Amino acid sequence: MDKKLNSIKLIVEDIQNQVINKNNYLESIKSENIKKLSKIIEKSNTYSTREWTTGYGIKNTQDRINLLFKIILEQNKRIAKLEEIINSTSIYKSSPNTQDDNPDLHALTYCDNNTLHYSKAL
């Protein structure tokens, strides 16, 4: 009976450790903007209808939109870096002497200031 209890206790401790490690990992990948957005959302969830129309309610909404925009820009940069890595290590690159199946696929390029530019003349 003691062996069964000890094994159950070890299993429960293992599950607790896995949950703690998962939470620590999820917390570590949150950027500063995501943490700020979480705080604003928690605070604004307590607002009444009247509070949303006040100055601080409107400011809160503006802050949410600005933080979402910053998060989108951060994610766009991360995705662009990952795409560069994937494209630089891809074994399926077309050779310079062959024509791509879809020539428009490479027509769009992104600059550092996150604006979209067309690399081909229209």
N, C-alpha and C positions, 0 to 999 in steps of 0.2 A: 504494500500500500504506500509506503514511504517513497519507493522508487517511482511509482506512478505520479505521486504529488511532486516530486523533484523534477521529473521530466516535464510535467505540465508547467511548473514554475519556470523552467529553463525556456520552454517554448514561448510563454507569455513575455518573459524578459527579452527574448530575441525579437519578438514582434514589436515590443515597445522601442527597442533600439532601432529597428528598421524605420518606424514611424518618426522617431526623433531625427534620425539621419536624413530622412526624406524632407522633413520640415526645415532642417538646417540648410540643405541643398537648395530648396525652393527660396528660402530667405536670402541666400547668398547670391542668387542670380537676379534678384530684383535690383533695378537701378534706383538711383536717388529719386528720379522723377516718378517712378512707379510707387515708391514709398510715400511721396508727397501726395500723389493722387489718391492712394488708399486712405490717407488721413482725411483728406478733404471729403471723400465720399462717405466715410464713417460719420463725420461731423454733419454733413448735409442730409443724411438720412433721418436726422431728428428734426429737420425743419418742417414747419407747418406751411400751409399754402400762403399765408400772409408773409412769412419770412422770406419766401422765394422772391417776392416782389420788392423787398427792401434793398437798400444799397449793398449791404454785405451779402445778400442772397445772389444778387446780380454779379457781384465781384467773384463770389464763389463759382458761379457758372463760367465766368470768363477764365478763371484760374484752371478749371477742369478742362476747358477746351484748349488752352495754351499747353497744359501738361500733356494732353493727348497728342497734340501736334508734335511736341518734343519727343515723346515716346515713339511716334511714327517715324520721325527722322532718324532716331537712334537705331530702330529696327531696320530701316532702309539701308543705313550704312553697314550694319551687320550682314544683311542679306547680300549686299553688293560684294563685301569681302568674301563671303562664302562662295558666291558665284565665281569670283575671280579664282579662288582656290580650286573649285571644281573644274573650271575651264582650263586652268593651267596644268592640271593633272589628268585631264580626260584623255582616254586612249581613243576616243571617237572623234578627235579633231579631224577636220578635212585637210587634206594636203594642199599645198599652194597650187598644184597643177590640176586639181579637180574643181568642178563647180558644185556649190552647195545645192541641196534639194530646195531649200527655201532661202533665196538671197535676201529677203526682207528681214529675216530673223536677226541679222547682225546690224540692222539699220539704226537701231536705237542705242545710244550710249548715255551714260550718266556722268555728270561732272561732280566735283567736290562740293559745290554749293547746292546739290540736290535738285538741279534743274534739268529738265529733259531736253536733249538736243538730238537732232537728226544728223547722222553722219553722212547721209546721201543727199545730194541736191534734189530739190523737189521739181 
